[in-house]
Amino acid sequence: MKFKKKILITGGAGFIGSHLLRLFVQKYSKYHIYNLDKLTYAGNLENLTVIKNLPNYTFIKGDILDINFLQEIFKVYDFDAIIHLAAASHVDRSITNPLEFVMTNVIGTVNLLQTAKQHWSNMNNKLFYHISTDEVYGSLNETGKFTEKTAYDPHSPYSASKASSDHFVRAFYDTYKLPIIISNCSNNYGPNQFPEKLIPLFINNIKNNKALPVYGNGKNVRDWLFVEDHIDAIDLLFHKGKIGETYNIGGNNEWKNIDLIKLLCKVVDEKLGRQENSSQKLITFVTDRAGHDLRYAIDISKINKEFGWKPKLDFEKGLEKTVDWYLKNGKWLENVTSGEYQDYYEKMY
């Protein structure tokens, strides 16, 4: 079968990547979708079981830090587009090991950019779509929102590495005319997320009556976006976004951490048939994270005005859907938290 496009998705075994892959492989039968993933602790091929045998899907195990490997697969597969999701993404881990984040998020991105530039002698109908974060903008006080024009002011090694990668992507557009799009999204939540992130971690801890560690006073504010709403926006921008542009993708859904955690306690207790809010006793306030940003909020006016996109799923419904998934997929969670799936990959790959 002759495919209309060959699309490389990096980090496709991770949380957002796996949702994107499932959508693209199943929705676009005329695209051949290639999933490049190193299969680190956060990459789990169990997330992709439903598509693994489809004829327009190919998995490639590899590391974006290996530029020779990247050049080889570009020669072999002749990709038309890249959706770049591969990244080290947990703030706490970046504080412990900032160099890992520089290597993956900065050097890895530049390797991909350089390889695409060298391989795409004809830039027509090519695209390098870089997925980034709202954390590059820094911190807000009680008012205001991040727009695409907000100056970068990253405060953690993670956000600094993502800001740097964003700058390199724009530099390759300005200097070499590499066709790029960047989107910066707010906190994603939903099924298949590795349980180091707040929502799946706390669902698991509530279920197992473990402590719920809350940084500082719990009043830091985040904007939450259901992962499938994010995927719809990526799909839209991949097909209709303007080359060279940046788009902010947010949930219009701000929550103080402590209020979100109390809501999670309520929902999980209800699902498990426990006394209402009995799990709130598990909340434990701990020393605040170094450089902890106070508030994030995204202005989605641009993507809404240009394409009519806005998040569809009400947060409480999305949270209930997420809790249901984790409670019904205990084996997945057990495999992830125990690391058994990584032992399997070491044998297989």
Wavefront OBJ file of the C-alpha trace (Angstrom):
o trace
v 0.000 0.000 0.000
v 1.279 3.470 -0.876
v 0.941 5.860 2.043
v 0.126 9.543 1.644
v 2.438 10.621 4.472
v 5.134 9.081 6.663
v 4.953 10.607 10.123
v 7.514 10.101 12.884
v 6.158 10.541 16.423
v 8.890 10.633 19.060
v 8.064 9.526 22.598
v 5.028 7.631 21.350
v 5.014 5.043 24.140
v 4.559 7.741 26.772
v 1.368 9.265 28.106
v 0.463 11.911 25.521
v 2.284 10.107 22.706
v 0.329 6.885 23.116
v -2.994 8.732 22.948
v -1.809 10.595 19.854
v -0.572 7.411 18.166
v -3.819 5.572 18.757
v -5.777 8.454 17.248
v -3.533 8.933 14.199
v -3.089 5.235 13.372
v -6.799 4.512 13.633
v -8.071 7.744 12.063
v -5.609 8.121 9.166
v -5.204 4.783 7.396
v -3.363 6.524 4.528
v -0.619 7.743 6.893
v 2.173 5.425 7.988
v 2.899 6.301 11.613
v 6.326 5.509 13.073
v 6.761 5.474 16.836
v 10.325 6.247 17.958
v 10.804 5.623 21.666
v 13.753 4.803 23.903
v 11.389 2.985 26.308
v 12.572 4.690 29.479
v 10.610 4.181 32.698
v 7.738 6.351 31.365
v 7.450 4.610 27.986
v 5.075 1.665 28.039
v 4.088 -0.330 24.952
v 1.098 -1.728 26.857
v -0.439 1.660 26.051
v -0.374 0.727 22.339
v -1.643 -2.847 22.295
v -4.724 -1.897 20.267
v -2.659 -0.648 17.295
v 0.516 -2.755 17.427
v -0.503 -5.074 14.567
v -2.076 -2.504 12.264
v -0.413 -2.192 8.824
v 0.161 1.571 9.065
v 2.036 1.421 12.395
v 5.735 0.720 12.990
v 7.609 0.818 16.294
v 11.280 1.848 16.295
v 13.307 1.542 19.494
v 15.979 4.214 19.635
v 17.433 7.249 21.338
v 17.201 10.813 19.986
v 20.635 11.440 21.519
v 22.130 9.121 18.885
v 22.332 11.385 15.823
v 23.882 8.666 13.643
v 20.896 6.448 14.396
v 18.512 9.316 13.546
v 20.245 9.915 10.232
v 20.018 6.224 9.394
v 16.274 5.919 10.071
v 15.611 9.111 8.088
v 17.403 7.513 5.125
v 15.485 4.266 5.495
v 11.985 5.615 6.134
v 12.045 9.045 4.459
v 9.723 10.775 6.951
v 7.528 13.650 5.750
v 6.767 15.046 9.199
v 7.816 14.828 12.830
v 5.648 15.299 15.901
v 8.210 15.652 18.674
v 6.974 14.530 22.082
v 10.047 12.722 23.438
v 11.118 14.539 26.593
v 12.128 14.140 30.198
v 9.185 15.846 31.850
v 9.022 15.524 35.628
v 10.046 18.674 37.506
v 11.208 16.855 40.653
v 13.472 14.588 38.610
v 14.936 17.638 36.855
v 15.863 19.170 40.201
v 17.672 15.956 41.152
v 19.359 15.436 37.772
v 19.306 18.553 35.566
v 21.911 17.242 33.099
v 19.606 14.411 32.001
v 17.014 17.031 31.043
v 19.542 19.115 29.134
v 20.643 16.063 27.166
v 17.199 14.714 26.270
v 15.230 17.922 25.887
v 17.877 20.203 24.377
v 20.491 18.029 22.655
v 17.916 15.438 21.596
v 15.719 18.118 20.031
v 18.670 19.712 18.222
v 19.675 16.283 16.899
v 16.200 15.855 15.423
v 16.186 19.367 13.975
v 19.622 18.905 12.426
v 18.690 15.535 10.941
v 15.446 16.880 9.471
v 17.271 19.890 8.022
v 19.875 17.688 6.362
v 17.377 15.164 5.039
v 14.652 17.540 3.833
v 16.430 19.170 0.896
v 12.949 20.069 -0.354
v 10.972 21.624 2.524
v 7.619 21.534 0.691
v 4.907 19.649 2.594
v 7.288 18.915 5.485
v 6.619 19.741 9.132
v 8.495 19.646 12.445
v 5.794 19.960 15.128
v 7.319 20.526 18.571
v 5.187 19.873 21.661
v 6.137 22.062 24.631
v 4.784 23.227 27.976
v 3.282 26.302 29.637
v 6.041 26.078 32.267
v 8.458 27.909 29.944
v 6.555 31.122 30.706
v 7.363 31.041 34.410
v 4.883 31.962 37.112
v 1.778 34.171 37.327
v 0.325 35.977 40.303
v -3.409 35.835 41.019
v -4.397 37.476 37.729
v -3.511 37.273 34.048
v -2.853 34.427 31.625
v -0.001 33.239 29.418
v -0.348 34.227 25.771
v 1.851 33.267 22.846
v 3.597 36.633 23.318
v 4.451 36.108 27.003
v 8.203 36.366 27.619
v 9.928 33.167 28.689
v 10.911 33.005 32.361
v 11.582 29.347 33.289
v 12.322 28.535 36.928
v 13.086 24.804 37.049
v 15.715 22.783 35.164
v 12.814 21.063 33.353
v 11.193 24.284 32.172
v 14.598 25.776 31.304
v 15.388 22.755 29.117
v 12.025 23.007 27.359
v 12.456 26.760 26.861
v 15.853 26.123 25.297
v 14.432 23.487 22.958
v 11.650 25.903 21.912
v 14.265 28.535 21.075
v 16.228 26.058 18.961
v 13.094 25.063 17.044
v 12.381 28.717 16.237
v 16.032 29.301 15.351
v 15.924 26.494 12.771
v 12.819 28.096 11.270
v 14.389 31.557 11.143
v 17.844 30.450 10.021
v 17.202 27.443 7.790
v 13.491 27.882 6.924
v 12.721 24.495 8.485
v 8.894 24.353 8.574
v 7.893 24.253 12.242
v 4.930 24.635 14.574
v 5.160 24.838 18.376
v 2.379 24.316 20.878
v 2.608 24.957 24.610
v 0.089 23.071 26.726
v -1.052 23.085 30.330
v -1.021 20.096 32.730
v -2.463 17.014 31.049
v -4.385 14.309 32.896
v -6.154 11.111 31.886
v -5.632 7.345 31.419
v -2.166 5.801 30.915
v -0.222 8.554 32.710
v 2.852 7.369 34.596
v 2.112 7.511 38.360
v 4.757 10.041 39.267
v 2.390 12.821 38.166
v -0.031 14.258 40.704
v -3.375 12.791 39.635
v -2.405 9.129 38.997
v 0.004 9.161 41.961
v -2.712 10.356 44.313
v -5.366 8.006 42.914
v -2.983 5.117 43.623
v -2.070 6.442 47.072
v -5.728 6.984 48.057
v -6.568 3.464 46.875
v -3.723 2.036 48.998
v -4.192 4.355 52.006
v -0.787 5.960 51.536
v 0.187 9.547 52.372
v -0.790 12.322 49.953
v 2.241 14.676 50.037
v 1.258 18.272 49.260
v 3.972 20.846 48.583
v 3.953 23.985 50.755
v 0.462 25.225 51.582
v -1.188 23.546 48.589
v -2.287 26.861 47.091
v -0.230 26.629 43.888
v -2.581 26.813 40.902
v -2.464 24.713 37.734
v -4.599 24.635 34.605
v -5.717 21.065 33.826
v -6.388 19.698 30.328
v -7.849 16.262 29.555
v -5.369 14.412 27.343
v -7.898 13.611 24.603
v -8.763 17.301 24.287
v -5.039 17.985 23.887
v -4.769 15.283 21.206
v -7.653 16.836 19.274
v -5.786 20.161 19.325
v -2.546 18.534 18.121
v -4.451 16.824 15.304
v -5.955 20.167 14.302
v -2.665 22.073 14.386
v -0.790 19.324 12.542
v -3.212 19.612 9.642
v -4.175 23.291 9.730
v -1.651 25.212 11.842
v 0.350 27.974 10.205
v 4.050 27.298 9.656
v 6.293 29.245 12.036
v 3.508 29.890 14.547
v 3.103 29.077 18.244
v -0.231 28.038 19.758
v -1.177 27.766 23.425
v -3.407 24.821 24.385
v -5.086 25.024 27.786
v -8.049 23.673 29.707
v -9.636 26.930 30.964
v -9.636 24.969 34.184
v -7.611 26.355 37.088
v -7.411 24.492 40.381
v -5.445 25.042 43.560
v -3.545 21.836 44.264
v -5.198 21.348 47.660
v -8.707 21.750 46.206
v -7.939 19.289 43.426
v -6.601 16.749 45.935
v -9.713 17.076 48.100
v -11.885 16.531 45.034
v -9.815 13.446 44.146
v -10.325 12.101 47.667
v -14.076 12.600 47.290
v -14.279 10.871 43.910
v -12.035 7.904 44.789
v -13.721 7.361 48.174
v -17.092 7.369 46.437
v -15.916 4.839 43.820
v -14.462 2.547 46.497
v -17.567 2.746 48.683
v -15.740 4.443 51.517
v -17.094 7.019 53.927
v -17.271 10.420 52.211
v -13.922 12.249 52.190
v -12.377 9.715 54.578
v -9.129 9.835 52.582
v -8.547 13.516 53.353
v -6.803 12.357 56.517
v -3.997 11.110 54.248
v -3.110 14.662 53.172
v 0.367 15.548 54.446
v 1.954 18.965 53.869
v 5.652 18.745 52.993
v 8.466 21.230 52.349
v 7.749 23.199 49.205
v 9.479 22.298 45.951
v 12.488 24.493 45.126
v 11.545 27.194 42.621
v 7.869 26.185 42.774
v 5.829 28.387 40.405
v 2.724 29.869 42.019
v 0.225 29.793 39.176
v -0.139 28.775 35.527
v -3.046 29.827 33.325
v -3.269 29.683 29.534
v -5.081 32.051 27.197
v -6.461 29.887 24.354
v -7.859 32.811 22.327
v -5.552 32.232 19.353
v -6.358 28.582 18.683
v -10.012 29.240 19.455
v -10.335 32.197 17.072
v -8.377 30.574 14.237
v -9.815 27.064 14.440
v -12.710 27.071 16.900
v -10.893 24.710 19.265
v -11.742 24.614 22.956
v -11.653 21.805 25.525
v -14.775 19.645 25.381
v -14.736 17.591 28.559
v -15.938 19.051 31.843
v -13.191 18.611 34.459
v -15.225 16.716 37.036
v -16.402 14.286 34.346
v -12.842 13.961 33.057
v -11.536 13.317 36.548
v -14.203 10.668 37.171
v -13.348 9.029 33.825
v -9.667 9.041 34.815
v -10.306 7.571 38.269
v -12.487 4.843 36.735
v -9.696 3.913 34.328
v -7.034 3.575 37.043
v -9.312 1.597 39.337
v -10.225 -0.784 36.500
v -6.622 -1.155 35.280
v -4.895 -2.262 38.447
v -2.638 -4.705 36.570
v -1.336 -1.907 34.311
v -0.619 0.228 37.367
v 1.054 -2.683 39.158
v 3.308 -3.381 36.155
v 4.251 0.279 35.880
v 4.971 0.882 39.554
v 6.919 -2.384 39.932
v 8.981 -1.817 36.781
v 8.158 -5.313 35.443
v 7.425 -3.936 31.982
v 10.987 -2.607 31.724
v 12.429 -6.058 32.452
v 10.295 -7.368 29.586
v 11.619 -4.701 27.194
v 15.209 -5.501 28.089
v 14.589 -9.086 26.984
v 12.614 -8.155 23.878
v 14.715 -5.254 22.521
l 1 2 3 4 5 6 7 8 9 10 11 12 13 14 15 16 17 18 19 20 21 22 23 24 25 26 27 28 29 30 31 32 33 34 35 36 37 38 39 40 41 42 43 44 45 46 47 48 49 50 51 52 53 54 55 56 57 58 59 60 61 62 63 64 65 66 67 68 69 70 71 72 73 74 75 76 77 78 79 80 81 82 83 84 85 86 87 88 89 90 91 92 93 94 95 96 97 98 99 100 101 102 103 104 105 106 107 108 109 110 111 112 113 114 115 116 117 118 119 120 121 122 123 124 125 126 127 128 129 130 131 132 133 134 135 136 137 138 139 140 141 142 143 144 145 146 147 148 149 150 151 152 153 154 155 156 157 158 159 160 161 162 163 164 165 166 167 168 169 170 171 172 173 174 175 176 177 178 179 180 181 182 183 184 185 186 187 188 189 190 191 192 193 194 195 196 197 198 199 200 201 202 203 204 205 206 207 208 209 210 211 212 213 214 215 216 217 218 219 220 221 222 223 224 225 226 227 228 229 230 231 232 233 234 235 236 237 238 239 240 241 242 243 244 245 246 247 248 249 250 251 252 253 254 255 256 257 258 259 260 261 262 263 264 265 266 267 268 269 270 271 272 273 274 275 276 277 278 279 280 281 282 283 284 285 286 287 288 289 290 291 292 293 294 295 296 297 298 299 300 301 302 303 304 305 306 307 308 309 310 311 312 313 314 315 316 317 318 319 320 321 322 323 324 325 326 327 328 329 330 331 332 333 334 335 336 337 338 339 340 341 342 343 344 345 346 347 348 349
